[in-house]
Amino acid sequence: MKFSELGLSERVLAAVEATGYTTPTPIQAEAIPKVLERKDVLGIAQTGTGKTAAFTLPMLSLLERGRARARMPRTLILEPTRELAAQVEESFNRYSGNQKLTVALLIGGVSFAEQDMKITRGVDVLIATPGRLLDHFERGKLLLTGIEVLVIDEADRMLDMGFIPDIERICKLVPFTRQTLFFTATMPPEIQRITEQFLHNPVKIEVARPSSAAATITQKLVASGAKDFQKRETLRNLIRGEANFKNAIIFANRKVEVATLCRSLVRHGFNAAAIHGDLDQPARMKALDGFRSGEIALLIASDVAARGLDIPDVSHVFNYDLPTHAEDYVHRIGRTGRAGKLGTAISIVCPRDDKYLNAIEALTKTKIAWEGPDLTTFVPPPYEEREPRRPERSRRAPMSTRPKRDYAPKRESSEPQSSDAAMEPVRGPAEDAAPERAPRAERAPRADRAPRADR
């Protein structure tokens, strides 16, 4: 099947051909005709299968008719993170070159005034994160009564980030007659409840079973010691020893660990940058742009970068920490092996990660192969305990065990004590021979001054 057989408009087909794509992916081939028929769609597919184009291309065809009004966008796309929202905006700009459509991006870290100006002029496509969208709505700068198409992308990630109450509120603010496109990679019970509540007779499109990894990804497990410096050494050896290595995304569970790992890799001569939730938006975009352009070979990330980021040519993914939620494993390794290319995903496993590994294999229904010994036969290399940088202070004894102090007895007389004698100034021999000064004579009363009682 080709894009020309899906019912897209001539302008959209010309834009697709200009990008070099001719054959749609399975999710695109099934979703695009249903979207053009104005039906609600529930799409279930793992990352890297072209879900963004599955709703972008038919929306561009539908938006060729009509025009936007001030503060009343025609379509709304909700994304869980700023990076995903910016990526969807790039996709619209890429395919809408032959059309006069206005696109606005509402994300945090950007001035409200600039976003208000775009909304006031009227936008055809509004791409937003739930929090910033509700901020504009509560300030009275945005009306959602003109929404024709509502897209909820990466819905399971919305659930993980706590956006489900915001999603429910937004769905009640948009018109009941809108068309809803709902895309997710997994289907937990909470997501199932939302689809039953807000989708009307949706067409379910499932191109792969939920929580499955793409067949183009080679998955491996490597055992390591539990100490942080042992895991960092294991990671460095893997990077140096991998064949066909071009670049890699390295995932850690904590933001502090992301920063520490990045500093360690840079000290050992690797070209690395970090991205996590505590960085401001310019710093995050700078790191992503450097990784996309090839200036940075290693991108150390928390799960903020695990969902939906379109970096098409990532050769490797390393899980420095196994994710505590098994669903996150599918999204992490989905950064490689995209668009039909081959990729490698390697996870570093410690003895304490056994339960997380079992959950991942149970979810994906796949037995992941070990590279080298597994946890039952792995013997960590010996290491010497490092001397602490500062000597440890001795702990103070409790009050009950401390010896009682001998306080000096109180004085009972004003006679000088030995301590008072020690404080007297030392006199020389000349001072001892000098006569004592006579006491000052009392001043005689003046004759011209009357006594006080007579005044």
ROTORSE-403999 format. One record per residue: x, y, z of N, C-alpha, C in turn. Coordinates in pm, whole numbers, padded with zeros to 5 digits, always signed. Example, Ala and Ser with C-alpha at 12.3 -4.5 7.8 and 13.67 -1.06 7.14 Angstrom:
+01319-00569+00780+01230-00450+00780+01320-00330+00780+01285-00225+00708+01367-00106+00714+01290+00003+00787
//
This chain:
+00084-00119+00000+00000+00000+00000+00088+00124+00000+00038+00229-00069+00109+00357-00074+00023+00468-00013+00088+00581+00015+00015+00694+00073-00094+00744-00020-00074+00730-00150-00173+00779-00247-00303+00701-00241-00305+00584-00178-00424+00502-00168-00504+00525-00040-00456+00617+00046-00519+00635+00176-00623+00745+00179-00639+00821+00071-00740+00926+00067-00691+01062+00110-00562+01084+00119-00509+01214+00159-00523+01313+00044-00523+01442+00078-00538+01547-00022-00410+01557-00106-00420+01625-00218-00306+01638-00309-00193+01718-00243-00227+01821-00168-00123+01902-00103-00046+01819-00001-00117+01737+00076-00050+01655+00177+00035+01548+00109-00014+01488+00003+00064+01387-00068+00192+01446-00126+00183+01569-00176+00304+01633-00229+00406+01658-00118+00358+01696+00000+00450+01719+00112+00513+01589+00158+00436+01478+00159+00491+01349+00199+00595+01301+00099+00568+01317-00029+00665+01277-00131+00792+01360-00123+00779+01486-00085+00898+01571-00073+00990+01525+00040+00933+01460+00140+01016+01409+00251+01078+01275+00219+01036+01210+00110+01097+01084+00069+01023+00960+00113+00907+00973+00179+00831+00857+00223+00731+00816+00115+00721+00687+00093+00626+00635-00007+00533+00530+00051+00579+00453+00148+00500+00344+00203+00464+00374+00348+00338+00369+00385+00300+00397+00525+00331+00278+00615+00347+00306+00742+00364+00200+00842+00227+00137+00871+00222+00022+00937+00092-00041+00963-00006+00048+01040+00041+00121+01141-00050+00207+01216-00102+00321+01128-00018+00372+01037-00061+00478+00946-00161+00426+00844-00134+00308+00792-00222+00253+00688-00362+00225+00743-00374+00188+00870-00505+00159+00926-00573+00281+00986-00495+00374+01042-00555+00487+01113-00596+00600+01020-00518+00631+00917-00545+00748+00833-00683+00741+00767-00723+00631+00703-00858+00629+00643-00969+00648+00746-00955+00592+00866-01059+00607+00967-01068+00750+01020-00954+00817+01031-00956+00958+01074-01024+01043+00968-00996+01017+00842-01059+01094+00734-01210+01070+00729-01256+00956+00782-01400+00928+00788-01465+00990+00911-01388+01067+00989-01438+01137+01107-01482+01040+01217-01413+00929+01232-01444+00833+01336-01342+00848+01450-01388+00816+01571-01295+00811+01683-01202+00691+01667-01076+00710+01707-00975+00606+01686-00904+00579+01819-00889+00452+01852-00807+00407+01964-00691+00329+01906-00573+00391+01906-00455+00328+01846-00361+00274+01954-00325+00148+01942-00232+00083+02035-00112+00035+01954+00002+00092+01980+00124+00054+01908+00244+00098+01989+00352+00024+01978+00474+00061+02049+00536+00183+01983+00629+00243+02052+00694+00364+02001+00779+00330+01880+00797+00431+01794+00878+00414+01675+00803+00357+01557+00669+00354+01562+00590+00297+01453+00523+00404+01367+00551+00531+01391+00493+00636+01308+00358+00684+01355+00332+00681+01487+00202+00725+01537+00178+00873+01511+00284+00955+01517+00266+01099+01498+00209+01130+01360+00268+01071+01257+00217+01094+01121+00079+01032+01102+00042+00934+01183-00089+00870+01169-00202+00966+01199-00179+01068+01283-00284+01169+01305-00248+01304+01242-00121+01330+01216-00083+01458+01157-00131+01470+01012-00106+01369+00932-00140+01377+00789-00290+01389+00765-00377+01306+00826-00520+01324+00800-00574+01456+00858-00518+01505+00968-00563+01633+01022-00533+01746+00924-00419+01741+00857-00387+01845+00758-00487+01843+00643-00530+01723+00604-00631+01715+00497-00766+01771+00542-00804+01743+00667-00932+01793+00717-00931+01944+00738-00816+02001+00771-00807+02144+00800-00801+02231+00675-00798+02171+00558-00795+02252+00435-00925+02330+00416-01031+02283+00480-01161+02351+00472-01186+02425+00603-01223+02551+00594-01251+02631+00711-01132+02716+00751-01154+02801+00851-01048+02889+00900-01063+02908+01050-00954+02950+01113-00951+02966+01258-01009+03100+01298-01061+03106+01421-01111+03230+01479-01028+03267+01602-01035+03392+01641-00953+03441+01752-00985+03364+01880-00881+03318+01945-00888+03247+02074-00970+03119+02068-01002+03069+01949-01080+02947+01935-01010+02853+01839-00914+02773+01888-00843+02679+01799-00938+02574+01743-00903+02525+01627-00988+02426+01560-00954+02283+01603-00828+02257+01629-00786+02123+01672-00694+02137+01792-00691+02033+01877-00610+02035+01999-00536+01903+02011-00405+01911+02034-00321+01793+02053-00256+01804+02190-00276+01705+02275-00221+01703+02409-00103+01608+02415+00009+01656+02468+00131+01577+02482+00177+01582+02628+00241+01475+02677+00282+01474+02818+00402+01562+02850+00494+01583+02753+00617+01656+02783+00639+01767+02681+00724+01861+02717+00755+01972+02626+00824+01923+02501+00916+01826+02517+00990+01778+02400+00899+01713+02298+00802+01633+02345+00708+01571+02252+00622+01676+02183+00578+01777+02256+00497+01882+02196+00576+01956+02088+00702+01989+02117+00785+02057+02017+00809+01968+01896+00819+01837+01919+00840+01744+01808+00718+01737+01716+00599+01737+01775+00476+01735+01694+00464+01865+01614+00505+01977+01673+00503+02103+01600+00596+02096+01478+00713+02036+01494+00803+02020+01380+00741+01934+01271+00666+01831+01311+00601+01745+01212+00495+01822+01132+00417+01905+01201+00318+01985+01129+00385+02085+01036+00490+02148+01082+00560+02244+00995+00622+02176+00874+00663+02051+00890+00726+01979+00779+00625+01945+00670+00504+01904+00710+00405+01857+00612+00307+01965+00569+00308+02082+00631+00210+02186+00596+00272+02297+00513+00381+02267+00444+00446+02371+00364+00360+02423+00252+00268+02340+00199+00183+02382+00088+00051+02442+00135+00034+02460+00264-00092+02513+00317-00065+02634+00406-00164+02716+00422-00155+02834+00509-00227+02803+00640-00159+02725+00722-00214+02688+00852-00128+02749+00961-00193+02787+01069-00121+02844+01184-00116+02739+01295+00002+02725+01352+00027+02627+01457+00080+02703+01579+00025+02673+01696+00071+02735+01821+00113+02626+01918+00218+02655+01995+00273+02562+02091+00262+02621+02231+00190+02554+02320+00171+02600+02458+00243+02503+02551+00363+02543+02595+00440+02461+02687+00500+02551+02794+00543+02492+02903+00607+02569+03008+00746+02614+02969+00799+02711+03044+00932+02764+03016+00934+02870+02909+00817+02911+02857+00806+03012+02753+00713+03121+02803+00735+03243+02758+00657+03356+02804+00508+03340+02769+00422+03378+02863+00277+03377+02838+00240+03478+02729+00306+03593+02728+00268+03700+02635+00282+03656+02491+00392+03589+02458+00412+03543+02320+00307+03440+02280+00273+03351+02373+00171+03251+02342+00033+03315+02329+00005+03416+02411-00124+03486+02401-00140+03554+02266-00033+03609+02214-00041+03676+02083-00081+03579+01973-00025+03459+01975-00060+03360+01873-00206+03316+01887-00250+03293+02011-00388+03249+02030-00486+03357+01988-00453+03482+02017-00543+03593+01984-00562+03605+01833-00457+03579+01757-00469+03587+01610-00549+03471+01553-00562+03362+01629-00635+03245+01580-00540+03139+01529-00561+03014+01572-00473+02904+01531-00558+02788+01483-00504+02717+01384-00570+02597+01334-00534+02475+01418-00409+02468+01460-00361+02352+01537-00299+02405+01666-00349+02360+01779-00296+02397+01909-00233+02273+01973-00103+02280+01999-00029+02169+02059+00011+02214+02199-00022+02135+02300-00004+02184+02437+00020+02068+02533+00082+02103+02644+00084+02015+02761-00037+02051+02847-00093+01956+02920-00219+01982+02993-00210+02098+03092-00099+02109+03165-00089+02214+03266-00091+02353+03207-00010+02377+03103-00006+02511+03043-00137+02543+02971-00202+02445+02912-00331+02469+02846-00434+02518+02948-00443+02453+03063-00539+02496+03164-00502+02631+03223-00374+02663+03230-00333+02796+03276-00390+02905+03186-00379+02887+03055-00434+02985+02961-00587+02990+02970-00649+02875+02986-00795+02872+02994-00845+02945+03118-00781+02922+03231-00824+02987+03355-00798+03136+03354-00703+03183+03275-00677+03327+03263-00771+03394+03163-00860+03316+03104-00957+03372+03011-00901+03404+02874-00786+03348+02839-00724+03377+02710-00755+03273+02603-00831+03170+02638-00851+03059+02545-00992+03005+02559-01054+02975+02445-01185+02912+02439-01172+02778+02369-01231+02674+02426-01221+02539+02370-01351+02492+02307-01442+02585+02284-01572+02547+02228-01568+02526+02077-01458+02558+02013-01449+02539+01868-01365+02420+01827-01329+02333+01921-01243+02219+01890-01320+02117+01806-01263+02084+01691-01322+01982+01603-01257+01846+01621-01125+01845+01646-01051+01719+01661-00966+01731+01787-00977+01632+01876-00896+01625+01997-00806+01502+01988-00676+01524+02003-00578+01415+01998-00513+01404+02135-00516+01285+02193-00448+01255+02319-00338+01155+02287-00215+01201+02290-00101+01119+02251-00027+01072+02375+00030+00951+02367+00105+00892+02478+00021+00893+02607-00097+00837+02599-00191+00843+02711-00138+00770+02833-00067+00659+02814-00015+00588+02931+00092+00668+03002+00167+00749+02927+00264+00837+02992+00192+00947+03070+00080+00995+03018-00002+01092+03092-00044+01033+03227-00078+00904+03227-00118+00839+03351-00001+00835+03449+00117+00801+03401+00234+00793+03489+00270+00928+03549+00249+01035+03474+00286+01169+03519+00175+01238+03598+00063+01172+03618-00044+01229+03699-00132+01328+03628-00140+01321+03493-00219+01416+03416-00363+01371+03391-00401+01254+03440-00533+01202+03408-00645+01295+03458-00639+01351+03580-00745+01447+03618-00753+01567+03523-00639+01617+03477-00641+01728+03382-00702+01685+03248-00671+01564+03204-00727+01514+03078-00879+01502+03089-00927+01452+03201-01072+01440+03218-01139+01577+03217-01074+01677+03277-01132+01811+03279-01134+01871+03139-01026+01852+03063-01019+01907+02927-01123+01841+02838-01141+01710+02852-01240+01641+02769-01382+01692+02796-01407+01740+02916-01539+01796+02947-01554+01940+02899-01441+02008+02872-01448+02147+02824-01466+02156+02673-01421+02055+02599-01433+02059+02453-01573+02012+02414-01620+02044+02292-01756+02004+02252-01776+01853+02253-01897+01813+02281-01931+01671+02283-01921+01608+02145-01938+01689+02040-01940+01637+01903-01802+01630+01839-01696+01655+01916-01563+01653+01855-01524+01509+01820-01423+01500+01733-01363+01371+01699-01241+01349+01790-01228+01230+01850-01121+01202+01945-01029+01094+01891-00901+01124+01891-00798+01029+01849-00712+01000+01971-00706+00874+02011-00644+00834+02137-00535+00732+02106-00410+00766+02141-00297+00679+02110-00223+00643+02239-00188+00517+02251-00117+00469+02369-00036+00346+02331+00064+00317+02414+00145+00196+02392+00104+00082+02483+00046+00114+02597-00003+00012+02690-00146+00046+02729-00216-00052+02784-00357-00033+02819-00383-00074+02964-00333+00004+03060-00368-00025+03200-00516+00001+03225-00569-00046+03335-00714-00031+03361-00762+00113+03362-00681+00206+03413-00723+00346+03417-00740+00403+03277-00648+00367+03185-00660+00413+03046-00783+00351+02981-00810+00226+03011-00929+00160+02957-01056+00231+03002-01059+00277+03127-01177+00348+03178-01197+00480+03105-01090+00552+03077-01102+00681+03009-01151+00663+02865-01100+00561+02796-01145+00538+02659-01294+00505+02654-01341+00431+02752-01485+00399+02755-01569+00520+02789-01511+00617+02860-01588+00733+02903-01592+00843+02796-01483+00865+02723-01474+00982+02636-01468+00950+02487-01455+00825+02447-01456+00789+02306-01591+00730+02269-01639+00764+02151-01770+00721+02106-01754+00620+01992-01783+00493+02023-01771+00385+01924-01639+00392+01850-01527+00386+01922-01397+00404+01854-01361+00282+01771-01282+00310+01668-01221+00203+01588-01089+00167+01655-01078+00045+01701-00957+00000+01771-00857-00053+01671-00739+00008+01673-00632-00032+01582-00514-00077+01666-00481-00205+01657-00374-00262+01738-00279-00333+01642-00167-00267+01612-00072-00323+01516+00025-00419+01582+00035-00418+01713+00119-00512+01787+00057-00527+01925+00086-00637+01989+00029-00655+02121+00082-00548+02216+00004-00507+02313+00052-00404+02405+00179-00446+02478+00264-00348+02500+00388-00367+02576+00485-00462+02507+00491-00458+02376+00588-00539+02303+00692-00449+02241+00813-00501+02227+00922-00426+02167+00928-00455+02018+00983-00362+01944+00995-00379+01799+01091-00494+01768+01064-00563+01657+01146-00678+01620+01284-00637+01572+01304-00510+01542+01434-00462+01494+01533-00436+01607+01493-00457+01734+01579-00427+01848+01636-00556+01904+01768-00561+01919+01836-00673+01983+01853-00639+02131+01795-00721+02218+01797-00695+02362+01899-00785+02431+01974-00725+02525+02077-00799+02598+02073-00758+02745+02123-00848+02829+02140-00823+02972+02286-00845+03009+02338-00757+03095+02476-00768+03141+02475-00756+03294+02535-00853+03362+02541-00852+03508+02652-00759+03554+02631-00698+03670+02729-00604+03725+02721-00605+03876+02826-00553+03939+02823-00535+04083+02724-00427+04122+02689-00424+04248+02585-00332+04294+02638-00193+04326+02768-00176+04344+02823-00045+04376+02813+00048+04255+02796+00177+04282+02780+00272+04173+02904+00277+04084+03024+00275+04143+03144+00283+04060+03163+00156+03979+03111+00040+04027+03117-00082+03948+03024-00074+03827+02905-00019+03847+02812-00005+03735+02867+00094+03632+02929+00202+03678+02986+00298+03583+03100+00235+03503+03180+00153+03567+03289+00085+03495+03232-00014+03394+03128-00087+03433+03064-00179+03339+03009-00105+03218+02947+00010+03240+02892+00089+03130+03003+00136+03036+03113+00185+03093+03224+00232+03007+03281+00118+02922+03293+00000+02981+03345-00114+02904+03248-00154+02792+03118-00146+02820+03021-00179+02715+03028-00081+02599+03039+00048+02630+03044+00149+02524+03169+00129+02438+03281+00103+02503+03406+00086+02427+03407-00043+02346+03336-00146+02394+03344-00276+02327+03234-00306+02229+03134-00218+02214+03023-00246+02123+03062-00223+01978+03024-00318+01894+03049-00303+01751+02940-00217+01688+02974-00149+01581+02881-00062+01508+02818+00043+01599+02899+00090+01693+02848+00193+01784+02857+00330+01718+02745+00402+01719+02742+00537+01666+02708+00639+01774+02598+00617+01842+02556+00703+01953+02465+00622+02044+02431+00678+02157+02350+00602+02252+02277+00696+02346+02161+00650+02391+02087+00715+02499+02101+00624+02622+02142+00682+02734+02163+00607+02857+02058+00653+02958+01981+00560+03009+01872+00593+03100+01908+00558+03243+01881+00651+03333+01894+00630+03477+01762+00668+03544+01738+00613+03661+01608+00633+03727+01596+00768+03796+01705+00819+03852+01698+00941+03932+01770+01055+03863+01719+01176+03885+01781+01293+03824+01922+01316+03878+01942+01289+04007+02075+01304+04065+02173+01207+04000+02127+01085+03975+02213+00986+03912+02245+01024+03769+02153+01088+03699+02179+01134+03563+02294+01234+03561+02289+01332+03651+02395+01433+03656+02529+01372+03696+02529+01282+03795+02653+01218+03839+02715+01133+03729+02633+01056+03660+02682+00971+03552+02738+01054+03437+02673+01165+03406+02722+01252+03298+02860+01308+03333+02877+01356+03455+03008+01408+03496+03116+01300+03491+03081+01178+03531+03177+01069+03529+03221+01035+03386+03127+01028+03294+03161+00997+03155+03246+01106+03092+03215+01231+03122+03295+01341+03068+03437+01335+03123+03453+01302+03251+03587+01290+03310+03669+01180+03243+03602+01076+03195+03672+00965+03130+03684+00984+02980+03659+01103+02931+03685+01135+02792+03572+01111+02695+03450+01085+02744+03336+01064+02653+03266+01197+02627+03207+01206+02509+03131+01325+02470+02986+01304+02512+02948+01360+02626+02818+01329+02686+02748+01457+02731+02615+01449+02736+02530+01557+02787+02414+01494+02861+02353+01571+02951+02244+01519+03034+02115+01593+03004+02003+01523+03024+01872+01584+03011+01781+01521+03116+01720+01607+03199+01626+01560+03301+01531+01674+03336+01437+01647+03423+01328+01740+03449+01368+01867+03519+01482+01870+03589+01523+01990+03661+01591+02093+03571+01627+02055+03451+01689+02150+03359+01582+02241+03299+01620+02365+03271+01525+02455+03206+01511+02418+03059+01411+02474+02995+01379+02435+02858+01493+02463+02760+01560+02579+02763+01672+02600+02669+01784+02497+02685+01816+02459+02807+01923+02361+02828+01881+02223+02775+01756+02186+02794+01709+02057+02743+01709+02054+02591+01663+02162+02530+01661+02166+02384+01802+02169+02326+01895+02237+02394+02034+02240+02348+02095+02100+02349+02069+02024+02456+02122+01888+02463+02061+01799+02354+01931+01811+02332+01866+01730+02228+01914+01767+02089+01926+01896+02061+01973+01939+01930+02116+01893+01905+02201+01900+02009+02337+01853+01993+02344+01703+01967+02254+01626+02030+02253+01482+02006+02199+01450+01866+02098+01523+01822+02044+01499+01688+02146+01533+01579+02222+01640+01600+02319+01683+01498+02447+01602+01500+02469+01519+01601+02590+01440+01609+02703+01502+01688+02683+01623+01740+02786+01685+01821+02806+01612+01953+02702+01548+02004+02706+01474+02129+02679+01327+02097+02765+01238+02149+02752+01096+02120+02669+01023+02225+02671+01070+02350+02600+01004+02458+02504+01102+02523+02378+01063+02532+02276+01145+02597+02226+01069+02718+02257+01120+02838+02213+01057+02962+02081+01120+03001+01980+01038+03022+01845+01092+03038+01770+01019+03147+01677+01090+03208+01575+01028+03291+01457+00993+03201+01350+00943+03261+01237+00898+03179+01163+01012+03111+01203+01138+03136+01143+01249+03063+01167+01236+02914+01275+01168+02873+01307+01152+02731+01270+01016+02677+01201+00935+02756+01178+00796+02716+01060+00779+02623+00972+00876+02617+00848+00858+02542+00846+00942+02415+00838+00876+02302+00800+00940+02178+00900+01030+02111+01015+01058+02170+01110+01147+02105+01158+01084+01975+01151+01160+01868+01185+01108+01737+01329+01144+01704+01421+01057+01742+01561+01070+01704+01590+00947+01618+01582+00959+01487+01568+00842+01401+01688+00749+01396+01807+00796+01423+01926+00715+01401+02003+00696+01531+01944+00629+01628+02010+00595+01755+02051+00449+01747+02180+00423+01758+02228+00286+01740+02212+00202+01866+02226+00264+01984+02224+00187+02109+02141+00259+02215+02084+00180+02303+02020+00228+02425+02075+00147+02541+02120+00216+02645+02170+00150+02766+02079+00184+02883+02037+00081+02955+01964+00101+03079+02064+00090+03194+02114+00204+03238+02205+00204+03353+02132+00153+03477+02006+00191+03492+01918+00137+03596+01799+00072+03527+01760-00045+03573+01636-00102+03524+01519-00019+03574+01421+00008+03491+01307+00089+03538+01226+00015+03642+01172+00090+03736+01089+00029+03840+00951-00008+03788+00906+00056+03680+00781+00021+03613+00816-00052+03484+00763-00171+03468+00800-00253+03352+00760-00187+03220+00650-00108+03220+00607-00043+03095+00712+00056+03044+00787+00117+03135+00888+00213+03091+01000+00147+03013+01024+00018+03035+01129-00051+02961+01099-00050+02811+00972-00074+02775+00934-00076+02633+00958+00060+02569+00927+00167+02641+00944+00301+02584+01090+00341+02578+01169+00296+02675+01311+00330+02672+01380+00268+02551+01364+00138+02535+01435+00071+02425+01374+00108+02290+01254+00167+02292+01193+00211+02166+01261+00331+02103+01361+00390+02171+01437+00500+02110+01531+00452+02002+01560+00322+01996+01645+00265+01892+01562+00170+01807+01617+00132+01691+01545+00042+01601+01422+00105+01541+01426+00235+01515+01309+00307+01463+01313+00311+01310+01194+00321+01251+01178+00335+01105+01247+00222+01030+01240+00100+01086+01296-00016+01017+01445-00036+01035+01513+00052+01105+01657+00036+01126+01684-00056+01244+01803-00116+01244+01840-00207+01350+01894-00129+01470+01870-00181+01589+01917-00117+01711+01950-00220+01817+02022-00176+01919+02065-00263+02028+02029-00197+02160+01969-00276+02250+01933-00228+02383+01999-00318+02486+02083-00261+02571+02158-00337+02672+02120-00283+02810+02087-00373+02900+02048-00336+03036+02150-00391+03135+02195-00306+03225+02286-00345+03332+02202-00391+03450+02227-00514+03496+02144-00576+03599+02231-00608+03720+02186-00566+03838+02251-00597+03965+02169-00703+04038+02226-00765+04141+02148-00865+04216+02018-00809+04273+02016-00681+04311+01893-00626+04368+01786-00596+04263+01819-00608+04134+01725-00579+04025+01648-00701+03980+01656-00810+04051+01596-00935+04006+01445-00922+03987+01377-00856+04081+01230-00846+04072+01189-00757+03955+01266-00651+03926+01233-00566+03811+01251-00641+03680+01355-00722+03672+01378-00801+03550+01266-00901+03529+01221-00967+03634+01112-01063+03620+00984-00994+03573+00958-00873+03622+00838-00800+03580+00846-00761+03432+00966-00722+03387+00982-00684+03245+00961-00804+03155+01019-00917+03190+01004-01036+03106+00861-01088+03109+00792-01070+03222+00651-01112+03227+00564-01021+03141+00594-00891+03140+00513-00798+03062+00535-00817+02912+00660-00828+02870+00691-00839+02727+00678-00982+02675+00660-01078+02768+00650-01220+02730+00771-01262+02646+00888-01213+02689+01013-01242+02619+01121-01275+02720+01198-01378+02692+01313-01412+02775+01434-01343+02715+01486-01242+02783+01596-01163+02731+01727-01238+02755+01811-01242+02651+01937-01317+02658+02042-01241+02737+02128-01317+02806+02238-01260+02883+02363-01258+02796+02437-01152+02810+02569-01144+02747+02673-01167+02856+02729-01289+02860+02817-01325+02969+02739-01396+03078+02793-01405+03199+02724-01479+03307+02598-01407+03352+02500-01485+03398+02379-01427+03453+02398-01401+03602+02292-01361+03669+02305-01324+03809+02341-01442+03899+02302-01563+03858+02329-01679+03943+02475-01721+03938+02544-01693+03830+02685-01734+03815+02782-01617+03815+02730-01494+03821+02819-01378+03815+02891-01358+03948+03022-01337+03939+03103-01306+04056+03164-01168+04034+03125-01069+04113+03180-00934+04090+03329-00932+04118+03405-00854+04043+03549-00846+04067+03577-00787+04204+03687-00831+04266+03719-00774+04398+03757-00627+04387+03733-00557+04493+03768-00416+04497+03811-00380+04638+03891-00279+04650+03939-00233+04778+03851-00119+04826+03819-00124+04955+03741-00015+05013+03824+00112+05011+03767+00216+04958+03838+00342+04949+03841+00413+05084+03955+00478+05109+03966+00555+05232+03873+00675+05225+03806+00705+05333+03721+00825+05331+03803+00950+05315+03745+01046+05246+03818+01171+05221+03843+01247+05350+03755+01240+05443+03771+01307+05570+03767+01205+05682+03854+01220+05782+03849+01124+05894+03717+01136+05968+03667+01021+06005+03539+01022+06076+03557+01076+06217+03465+01157+06258+03468+01211+06392+03419+01106+06491+03485+01106+06607+03441+01013+06711+03306+01058+06765+03222+00963+06785+03088+00995+06832+03092+01030+06981+03019+01131+07019+03015+01174+07159+02944+01070+07244+03000+01050+07362+02938+00954+07452+02808+01010+07507+02714+00926+07539+02588+00978+07596+02611+01047+07730+02516+01130+07767+02531+01209+07889+02547+01123+08013+02483+01007+08017+02489+00924+08136+02626+00863+08158+02705+00849+08050+02836+00786+08064+02951+00885+08069+02922+01012+08056+03031+01109+08060+03079+01128+08204+03209+01146+08224+03258+01173+08360+03213+01310+08408+03183+01317+08539+03138+01443+08594+03255+01538+08611+03232+01663+08583+03337+01764+08594+03348+01810+08740+03472+01838+08784+03498+01889+08919+03495+02041+08914+03388+02097+08963+03377+02241+08965+03442+02297+09093+03503+02415+09084+03567+02479+09201+03461+02519+09302+03492+02503+09432+03392+02541+09534+03373+02691+09538+03255+02730+09580+03225+02872+09589+03304+02936+09703+03339+03063+09687+03413+03136+09790+03320+03171+09907+03377+03156+10027+03302+03193+10147+03348+03325+10207+03459+03381+10161+03509+03509+10212+03568+03588+10098+03597+03714+10129+03651+03801+10025+03802+03805+10027+03866+03714+10103+04011+03713+10106+04063+03667+09971+04172+03725+09926+04226+03685+09794+04271+03541+09794+04233+03470+09692+04274+03332+09675+04400+03324+09592+04447+03202+09578+04570+03184+09501+04551+03227+09357+04428+03206+09303+04404+03246+09165+04405+03398+09153+04357+03470+09261+04359+03615+09257+04501+03666+09265+04584+03599+09343+04725+03641+09352+04795+03624+09220+04755+03521+09149+04821+03500+09020+04782+03607+08920+04666+03668+08941+04621+03770+08846+04677+03908+08878+04739+03927+08999+04796+04058+09031+04917+04085+08945+04940+04212+08906+05056+04242+08821+05187+04219+08896+05285+04175+08823+05417+04149+08883+05490+04282+08899+05539+04309+09018+05609+04435+09045+05760+04411+09039+05829+04508+08985+05974+04501+08980+06036+04548+09111+06169+04540+09126+06235+04584+09249+06221+04732+09272+06224+04815+09165+06213+04960+09182+06076+04997+09235+05976+04925+09189+05841+04956+09234+05823+04919+09380+05890+04810+09425+05877+04772+09566+05944+04874+09659+06053+04939+09612+06125+05036+09696+06056+05171+09702+05969+05201+09605+05905+05333+09603+05808+05346+09719+05802+05466+09780+05709+05485+09892+05566+05485+09845+05483+05445+09936+05342+05444+09901+05289+05586+09894+05196+05607+09803+05136+05740+09782+05041+05770+09896+05057+05893+09946+04972+05934+10057+04830+05946+10011+04735+05914+10098+04595+05929+10058+04559+06074+10034+04464+06096+09947+04422+06230+09910+04346+06295+10025+04393+06416+10057+04327+06488+10167+04189+06532+10126+04100+06534+10224+03965+06577+10193+03963+06725+10161+03883+06764+10065+03875+06903+10023+03796+06983+10125+03852+07094+10157+03786+07181+10256+03666+07246+10193+03561+07267+10269+03441+07332+10212+03470+07477+10179+03409+07525+10073+03427+07664+10032+03343+07754+10121+03405+07868+10146+03336+07961+10237+03213+08023+10174+03217+08041+10040+03105+08108+09975+02991+08014+09940+03004+07890+09977+02897+07793+09944+02827+07751+10071+02702+07771+10074+02622+07738+10192+02598+07588+10194+02576+07537+10311+02542+07394+10319+02415+07364+10240+02398+07238+10196+02286+07198+10112+02153+07224+10179+02149+07204+10308+02021+07221+10377+01979+07363+10380+02072+07460+10370+02035+07604+10378+02007+07663+10240+02022+07592+10133+02001+07651+10000+01855+07680+09975
//
